[in-house]
Amino acid sequence: MKHQVLIALGSNSRQPVHIQWASERLAFLLSDCRLSRTLWTSDIKGTGRMYMNRLVWGVTDLSVEQLQETLKGMEAETGRTKQQVTIDLDLMQYDTQRYHERDWQRTYITDLLPPAV
């Protein structure tokens, strides 16, 4: 079964490298993959670190659990820690189910979503 997904990418370490790496991996994983532009934002915790962000839309045959596991595996592959976010991959939407509700109002989501038709 085909599922429409939206994934948020963020990085605060070697940002262009990690965003590009994750974008390429997701383009391979998802069919009909579309990438937003990138956007620089400040850390929401006020640490002064800058994040590069991107949204990725696509279609997958994976279950929500399989996709979440794959995304967490990709994060681990880059050596992500709580302090050094090499890559953060958050499943924001799976078909009609939304996740990370608080994040939907953040700049890195609102500014990267296409305008409503």
Buried (B, 14 or more C-beta within 10 A) or exposed (E): EEBBBBBBBBBBBBBEBBBBBBBEBBBEBBEEBEBBEBBEBEEEEEEEBEBBBBBBBBEBEBEBEEBBEBBEEBBEEBEBEEEEBBBBBBBBBBEEEEBEEEBBEBEBBEEBBEEEE
